[in-house]
Amino acid sequence: MNLELSAELGAALQAASERTGKSQQDLVREAVTHHLSGNGMPGSDRARARAEGLVQPARVPYRKTTPRLLPLDGTNTLGRWRHPRTAITQ
């Protein structure tokens, strides 16, 4: 995999590598792992909220849902909805 970084980001990565003593590959690998784990970036609002217990992980994995109410044909008025069991199929 090739990764093209802006000059500014490349310089920041090189400085972090020199400061921490870790290779640039290791730093990028850690950042991608951290990002894909759903923790967000360090210091982000999401990370702080999770650390403080304000945000909880999902109780069940993602699942596709089906609408409970369907709009009447030809209308988008919010007050005119019907239950899917009474829907007329065409």
C-alpha atoms as a printed R data frame, in Angstrom:
   type eleno elety resid chain resno       x      y      z
1  ATOM     1    CA   MET     A     1   0.000  0.000  0.000
2  ATOM     2    CA   ASN     A     2   1.242  3.472 -0.837
3  ATOM     3    CA   LEU     A     3   0.107  6.451  1.170
4  ATOM     4    CA   GLU     A     4   0.500  9.988 -0.155
5  ATOM     5    CA   LEU     A     5   0.596 12.657  2.561
6  ATOM     6    CA   SER     A     6   0.654 16.421  2.296
7  ATOM     7    CA   ALA     A     7   4.020 18.039  3.012
8  ATOM     8    CA   GLU     A     8   2.665 19.341  6.330
9  ATOM     9    CA   LEU     A     9   1.347 15.948  7.439
10 ATOM    10    CA   GLY     A    10   4.531 14.220  6.291
11 ATOM    11    CA   ALA     A    11   6.634 16.621  8.352
12 ATOM    12    CA   ALA     A    12   4.395 16.088 11.395
13 ATOM    13    CA   LEU     A    13   4.686 12.314 10.994
14 ATOM    14    CA   GLN     A    14   8.469 12.533 10.702
15 ATOM    15    CA   ALA     A    15   8.665 14.752 13.802
16 ATOM    16    CA   ALA     A    16   6.453 12.347 15.766
17 ATOM    17    CA   SER     A    17   8.650  9.467 14.651
18 ATOM    18    CA   GLU     A    18  11.783 11.226 15.857
19 ATOM    19    CA   ARG     A    19  10.134 12.315 19.110
20 ATOM    20    CA   THR     A    20   8.740  8.873 20.009
21 ATOM    21    CA   GLY     A    21  11.473  6.704 18.529
22 ATOM    22    CA   LYS     A    22   8.849  4.700 16.625
23 ATOM    23    CA   SER     A    23   8.953  4.160 12.892
24 ATOM    24    CA   GLN     A    24   6.595  6.131 10.681
25 ATOM    25    CA   GLN     A    25   4.974  2.833  9.666
26 ATOM    26    CA   ASP     A    26   4.280  1.966 13.298
27 ATOM    27    CA   LEU     A    27   2.759  5.382 13.956
28 ATOM    28    CA   VAL     A    28   0.490  5.150 10.909
29 ATOM    29    CA   ARG     A    29  -0.455  1.559 11.805
30 ATOM    30    CA   GLU     A    30  -1.382  2.644 15.358
31 ATOM    31    CA   ALA     A    31  -3.404  5.603 14.070
32 ATOM    32    CA   VAL     A    32  -5.350  3.440 11.591
33 ATOM    33    CA   THR     A    33  -5.971  0.752 14.221
34 ATOM    34    CA   HIS     A    34  -7.174  3.357 16.692
35 ATOM    35    CA   HIS     A    35  -9.428  5.004 14.110
36 ATOM    36    CA   LEU     A    36 -10.974  1.740 12.895
37 ATOM    37    CA   SER     A    37 -11.629  0.544 16.442
38 ATOM    38    CA   GLY     A    38 -14.232  3.318 16.671
39 ATOM    39    CA   ASN     A    39 -12.423  5.307 19.309
40 ATOM    40    CA   GLY     A    40 -12.014  8.362 17.106
41 ATOM    41    CA   MET     A    41  -8.904 10.463 17.255
42 ATOM    42    CA   PRO     A    42  -7.206 10.976 20.605
43 ATOM    43    CA   GLY     A    43  -8.654 14.033 22.277
44 ATOM    44    CA   SER     A    44 -11.757 14.056 20.094
45 ATOM    45    CA   ASP     A    45 -15.177 14.752 21.560
46 ATOM    46    CA   ARG     A    46 -16.149 11.110 20.965
47 ATOM    47    CA   ALA     A    47 -13.055  9.776 22.741
48 ATOM    48    CA   ARG     A    48 -13.624 12.083 25.723
49 ATOM    49    CA   ALA     A    49 -17.320 11.174 25.929
50 ATOM    50    CA   ARG     A    50 -16.480  7.450 25.890
51 ATOM    51    CA   ALA     A    51 -13.788  7.896 28.530
52 ATOM    52    CA   GLU     A    52 -16.263  9.731 30.768
53 ATOM    53    CA   GLY     A    53 -18.930  7.067 30.248
54 ATOM    54    CA   LEU     A    54 -21.314  9.466 28.501
55 ATOM    55    CA   VAL     A    55 -21.419  7.381 25.321
56 ATOM    56    CA   GLN     A    56 -21.977  3.644 25.425
57 ATOM    57    CA   PRO     A    57 -21.232  1.161 22.625
58 ATOM    58    CA   ALA     A    58 -24.179 -0.296 20.761
59 ATOM    59    CA   ARG     A    59 -26.022 -3.035 22.640
60 ATOM    60    CA   VAL     A    60 -26.672 -4.998 19.452
61 ATOM    61    CA   PRO     A    61 -24.737 -5.053 16.184
62 ATOM    62    CA   TYR     A    62 -26.006 -3.020 13.224
63 ATOM    63    CA   ARG     A    63 -29.052 -4.465 11.582
64 ATOM    64    CA   LYS     A    64 -31.076 -3.256  8.650
65 ATOM    65    CA   THR     A    65 -34.462 -1.976  9.731
66 ATOM    66    CA   THR     A    66 -37.763 -1.845  7.919
67 ATOM    67    CA   PRO     A    67 -40.036  1.161  8.178
68 ATOM    68    CA   ARG     A    68 -42.967  0.787 10.544
69 ATOM    69    CA   LEU     A    69 -45.056  3.418  8.810
70 ATOM    70    CA   LEU     A    70 -45.280  4.152  5.120
71 ATOM    71    CA   PRO     A    71 -46.502  7.410  3.541
72 ATOM    72    CA   LEU     A    72 -49.769  7.283  1.612
73 ATOM    73    CA   ASP     A    73 -49.287  7.203 -2.139
74 ATOM    74    CA   GLY     A    74 -48.865 10.643 -3.643
75 ATOM    75    CA   THR     A    75 -48.442 12.523 -0.390
76 ATOM    76    CA   ASN     A    76 -45.645 13.528  1.907
77 ATOM    77    CA   THR     A    77 -47.805 15.095  4.587
78 ATOM    78    CA   LEU     A    78 -46.484 14.112  7.986
79 ATOM    79    CA   GLY     A    79 -49.966 13.687  9.441
80 ATOM    80    CA   ARG     A    80 -51.071 11.079  6.870
81 ATOM    81    CA   TRP     A    81 -49.345  7.771  7.563
82 ATOM    82    CA   ARG     A    82 -50.578  4.209  7.458
83 ATOM    83    CA   HIS     A    83 -49.386  0.941  8.937
84 ATOM    84    CA   PRO     A    84 -47.487 -1.349  6.487
85 ATOM    85    CA   ARG     A    85 -49.912 -4.238  7.085
86 ATOM    86    CA   THR     A    86 -52.678 -2.139  5.553
87 ATOM    87    CA   ALA     A    87 -50.527 -1.166  2.582
88 ATOM    88    CA   ILE     A    88 -51.934 -1.831 -0.855
89 ATOM    89    CA   THR     A    89 -49.460 -3.496 -3.193
90 ATOM    90    CA   GLN     A    90 -49.563 -2.541 -6.830
